[in-house]
Amino acid sequence: MNTTDRHPSTQAIAKHFAHAHLPEHLQAVSKPCHDLAEELIHRLPDGPELTAGLRKLLEAKDCFVRAALD
């Protein structure tokens, strides 16, 4: 996800949606969240609401990945 032209807070949270380092079965869970984050970053302006929304999506992604571990 290329965010070099975005606000530092957007850049900081976007990197946490990377999924290539995960095992394949966890990538399948994480990738839809990555794709949604990428789409929202492209569609919405930087600001506190985007950052908050991405943070909540990241929290949800982490929960989904942990659920897949059980």
DRENDO-1510 file (C-alpha; in Angstrom, 1 decimal, always signed):
<recs>
REC; n; res; u; v; w
REC; 1; MET; +0.0; +0.0; +0.0 .
REC; 2; ASN; +1.6; +3.2; -1.1 .
REC; 3; THR; +0.9; +6.0; +1.3 .
REC; 4; THR; +3.9; +8.2; +0.9 .
REC; 5; ASP; +1.8; +11.2; -0.1 .
REC; 6; ARG; -0.5; +10.9; +2.9 .
REC; 7; HIS; -0.5; +12.4; +6.4 .
REC; 8; PRO; +2.0; +10.7; +8.8 .
REC; 9; SER; -0.8; +9.3; +10.9 .
REC; 10; THR; -2.4; +7.6; +7.9 .
REC; 11; GLN; +1.1; +6.3; +6.9 .
REC; 12; ALA; +1.7; +5.0; +10.4 .
REC; 13; ILE; -1.5; +2.9; +10.6 .
REC; 14; ALA; -1.5; +1.7; +7.0 .
REC; 15; LYS; +1.6; -0.3; +7.4 .
REC; 16; HIS; -0.1; -2.5; +10.0 .
REC; 17; PHE; -2.4; -3.9; +7.3 .
REC; 18; ALA; +0.5; -5.8; +5.7 .
REC; 19; HIS; -0.3; -9.5; +5.4 .
REC; 20; ALA; +2.4; -11.1; +3.2 .
REC; 21; HIS; +4.4; -12.1; +6.3 .
REC; 22; LEU; +1.6; -14.3; +7.6 .
REC; 23; PRO; +1.0; -18.0; +6.9 .
REC; 24; GLU; -1.3; -18.5; +4.0 .
REC; 25; HIS; -4.4; -19.4; +6.0 .
REC; 26; LEU; -4.0; -16.2; +8.0 .
REC; 27; GLN; -3.4; -14.1; +4.9 .
REC; 28; ALA; -6.8; -15.2; +3.7 .
REC; 29; VAL; -8.3; -13.6; +6.9 .
REC; 30; SER; -6.2; -10.5; +6.9 .
REC; 31; LYS; -6.2; -9.6; +3.2 .
REC; 32; PRO; -9.9; -8.4; +3.0 .
REC; 33; CYS; -9.1; -5.9; +5.8 .
REC; 34; HIS; -6.0; -4.7; +4.0 .
REC; 35; ASP; -8.0; -4.3; +0.8 .
REC; 36; LEU; -10.8; -2.3; +2.6 .
REC; 37; ALA; -8.2; -0.1; +4.3 .
REC; 38; GLU; -6.5; +0.5; +1.0 .
REC; 39; GLU; -9.8; +1.4; -0.7 .
REC; 40; LEU; -10.8; +3.8; +2.1 .
REC; 41; ILE; -7.4; +5.5; +2.1 .
REC; 42; HIS; -7.8; +6.1; -1.7 .
REC; 43; ARG; -11.3; +7.4; -1.3 .
REC; 44; LEU; -11.2; +9.5; +1.9 .
REC; 45; PRO; -9.2; +12.6; +2.9 .
REC; 46; ASP; -6.7; +12.5; +5.7 .
REC; 47; GLY; -8.1; +13.5; +9.1 .
REC; 48; PRO; -9.0; +12.3; +12.6 .
REC; 49; GLU; -12.0; +10.3; +11.4 .
REC; 50; LEU; -10.1; +8.3; +8.8 .
REC; 51; THR; -7.4; +7.6; +11.4 .
REC; 52; ALA; -10.0; +6.5; +13.9 .
REC; 53; GLY; -11.8; +4.3; +11.4 .
REC; 54; LEU; -8.5; +2.7; +10.3 .
REC; 55; ARG; -7.6; +2.0; +13.9 .
REC; 56; LYS; -10.9; +0.3; +14.5 .
REC; 57; LEU; -10.5; -1.7; +11.3 .
REC; 58; LEU; -7.0; -2.7; +12.5 .
REC; 59; GLU; -8.4; -3.8; +15.8 .
REC; 60; ALA; -11.0; -5.9; +14.0 .
REC; 61; LYS; -8.5; -7.4; +11.7 .
REC; 62; ASP; -6.4; -8.5; +14.7 .
REC; 63; CYS; -9.4; -10.1; +16.3 .
REC; 64; PHE; -10.2; -12.0; +13.1 .
REC; 65; VAL; -6.6; -13.3; +12.8 .
REC; 66; ARG; -6.7; -14.4; +16.4 .
REC; 67; ALA; -10.0; -16.1; +15.9 .
REC; 68; ALA; -8.4; -18.0; +13.0 .
REC; 69; LEU; -5.6; -19.2; +15.3 .
REC; 70; ASP; -8.1; -21.1; +17.6 .
</recs>
